[in-house]
Amino acid sequence: MVEELTNYIEKENKCRFGMYLEQDHQSIFAYHADEEFETASCIKVFILAALYYQVYQGKCNITDLMEYRKEMRTTGSGVIKSMEPGLSMSLKNYAILMIIVSDNTATNMLIDQIGGVEEVNRIISLLGFEHTRLLNRIDFEKSLCVGVTTPREYAKMFSMIYDEQVWKDDLSREMYSILRRQQNNMIFCKHLPDEDVLNKGTEDSPIISIASKSGSLSLSMLDKENVCNDGGIVNTTKGSYIATFFAAGFEDPNIEEDNEVVEFMSRIHEKIYTHFMKYGHFQKEK
């Protein structure tokens, strides 16, 4: 499969691309896996971990309420910006919105709750990441950059959560539960069998869950690189694996299902999934 993936990427790739695939803590396939990429909303997984560090330290409870005020509103993805000010929700519910619908307003509110960009980055460093950092709160009027990571470090973040090694086992399980609810699974699911995807989580599908977080930025009109990323844990009846995908510098800013980069990366995952469901394992990278 390693040769098949390499040949496909070298034939079809038309952008700056990196990916990483692991199973049972073993590197299966790495392609520019240590190159730094703009995270877009993928940085929100690290912000989630930073929030739960505050819980771990006793600085807050995940059930604490926080009020949404008009001045907190920011642009981009999410639903809170469309709601009336005065809304009060738990930190956990803001975290859920940050992940499952990639809510930017919820993200900024949580960054502020944690203590700002520098504090988020301090906590990221505590987790052992050398290349991952939050660059800015999300405010596209001030900066088009959100964060930076590598395909390998993004996979490591998911691996640590899945292994219940982020702060405490119960906190890791809560984070994993939130990531399982993410609604944008284009890259992971576009070319999988319909019955496997539609029946995910039931006895009629081999897919138990996909715990993931995607991110994208359409910036070509502003002389910046378009960005499309995804990563997560695919848990099946035959076991689990972690895959991360990062693409930048492609032409089409419309990052929907018919985007050629979404097609490219979803075809890669189709090959991974098909191989895994046939054999239940991967050949280790040589």
N, C-alpha and C positions, 0 to 999 in steps of 0.2 A: 503493500500500500504506500510506503514511503516514496518509492520510485514513481508510482502513479500520481501521487499528489505533486511531486516535484515537476514532473513532465507537464501536468495540467497547468500549474501556476506559471511556468516559464513560457508556455504556449499562449495562455489566455490573459495573463496579467497586463494591464495597461496603466498602472498607477504605482505609487509607492506603497508597498504591501508587506505586512508582517503577520505571523501567526505562531501559535504554540499549541501543541496537543500533548496531554499527559494522561496516563492511567496508573493508578496505584503509586503515585509519586515518581513514576518513571517517565522520562522524556521520550515521547514517541516520535514527534516530528516538530522541528523548529525551523522557521524561515524568517530571517531577520528578527529573531525573537528578542534580541537585546537592543534593538534600535528604538529610540524614543519617538513617540507619536503624541500628537494632541489627543487628549482623552475625550473631548466633548463631555457628554453626560456620564460616561463611564467612571469619572472621578467620584460620582455619587456613591459608589460602593464603599470607597475609602472614607467619605464623609459619614456614611452610616456606621462604619466601624469606629470612627472618632466619637460619634454621639454615644455609642454604647460604652466607650471608655469612660465618659462622664458618668454614666450610670454605674459602671464598675467601681469608680472612685467614690461613689456616694455623693457626687455634686448635684445630681438631679435624679428624679424618678422618671421612668419612661411614660408614666401616667400623668406627669405634671402637665397642666394646661398652659397654653400660650395663645395670646390673642393676636389675630391678624388685623393690622392697621393699614390704612390707605397708602402710607409712605413706604410700606414694605413691598408693594407691587413691583414686579419686574417683567420684562418681555420674554418671549419665547414660549416653550412648551409649558403645559400645566393648566389647571382649572381654578386655582385659588384666585388668580388675577381677575377672574370674571365674577367672583363672589362679592357680596357686600361686606365692607369693613365691619369689624366687631365680632367676626367669627372666632370662636374659641374651641381649640381642639387639643388633644394630648400630643406630646412629643412623638409618640409612636405613630399616631395618625398622620402627622406631617411627614414622618419618615416613610410611611407607606406610600403617600402621594409622591414623594421625591423619587421613589424607585418605580412604582408600577405605572405611573403616567409621566414620569420624569419632570415633576413640577419644579420650575425654577424658583418661584417665590418661596415655596416650602424649603428648598435647598438653601437659599440665602438666610432664611429665618433660622435654620438649624446651624449654619455656619456661625451666625451671631451668637446663638445659644451656647455653642461650644467654646467661643472666645475669639473668633476671627480666623483669618487665613493662616497666620503664623502658628496659632495653637493647633489647628487641624494638621498642619505640616509637622509639628512637633510630635503629634500622636502617630502620624504615618511613619515617622522615623523610628518610634518605639517599636513598631511592628517589624522593623528590619528592612524596610524598602529604601533603596538607594537612588532610584531613578524616578520615583513617583512623587508628585507634589501638586498641590492646588495652587494655581497661579493668581486667581482673582475670584471675588464674589461674581455671580453671574449678572453682568450689566453690560449688554452689547453696545450701549452708547458710549461706554468708557473703554472697553477692551473686548476684542474678539477671541481672546485666548482664555481657556477655562482651566486646563491642567495638562499634565504630561505623565506618561507611564510607558512601559514596554509590554509587549505581548506576554513575556515570561512573568513579569511581576504582577500583571493583571490575573494571570492564571494562579499565581501563588496566593493572591488574596482570596480567591474562591476556594482553593485547596485548604487554607487555614480555617475558613468558615465551615466548610464541609467536615473537616476533622475536629471541629469544636475546640479549636485552639486560639480563638480570639477572645481574650479576657477570661471568660468562664464558659463552661459547656452550655449552660442554659441561655446565656446571652448569644452565643454563636447560633444556637437553634432558633432563636427569635429572628436573627438576621437572615438565616437561611429560609425561614418561613416567609419573610417579606419578599425575598428575591424570587421565590417560586411563583409569586403572583404577578410578575412583570408582564405587561400586556403586549409589548412589541417583540415578537419572536420571528420576524421575517427571515432573518439569516439562518436561524436554526431550523425553521419549520417549512419554508417555502416549497422545497422539493421532496419532503418526506411523504410517505403514503398518507392520503387523507384520513383513512380510518385510524392510523396511529396517532395523528394529531388531534382529531376531533374527539377521540375516546381517551385522550391522555389522562392518566390518573385513575383509570378504571381497569377492570380485569379484561376488557376487550382491546387493550393497547399494551404493547411492550414498554411504552414510555411511562414511567412512574411520575416524573416531574422534570421540568427544565427550570433551574434557578439561574437567572441571568440578568444582565443589564446592558442595554445597547446605548449608543450615543452617536449623534451626527450633527454636523454643521454645514450649512450651504453658504459658502463665502466667496464663490468665484467672481461675483459681481464686484467684490471689494478687494480684488487682487490678493486674496488669501486662498489657501488650499481647502477645497471641499474635503470633508471628513466623514467617514462612515465606519463605525466600530461595533463589535459585539463580543460577548464572552460569557461563559457560564458553565454550569455543571449539568450534564445530561445523565439522568439516573434512570436506568432501565432494568427490566427483569433479568438481564444478563450481566449487570454490573453498571458501573458509572465511569465517565471520563470527563475531562475538562478541556474545553477548546476556547481559544481567544483569537479574534480576527481584527486587524487594524488596516484601514486603507485611507490614503490621502493623495490629493493632487489629481483627481479625476475630473472630467469635464462637466458631466451632467449634475447640476445642482439640485435636481428634483429627486430626493432620496426616498423613493417609494419602491414598490415591488418590481417595477419594470426598469429600474435603474441598472445599468450594466454592471456596476460594482456589487450591488446587492445580488444580482444574478450570479456573478462570479463567485462570491463568497458562499452563497447558499448552495451552489453546486459542489463546492469543496466539502461543506458539511454533509451533503447527501452522500458523497463518497465515503466519508468517515462513518456515518451512521450505518450505511449498507454493509460495510466491512465488519463493523462491530456486531451488528445483529446476526451476521452469518457465522462469525467465529467466536464472539464473546471476548475477544482480546485483540491487541495489536502487536505486531512485531516491534520490538524495541529498536529505537534509532541507533544506527551503527556509528 
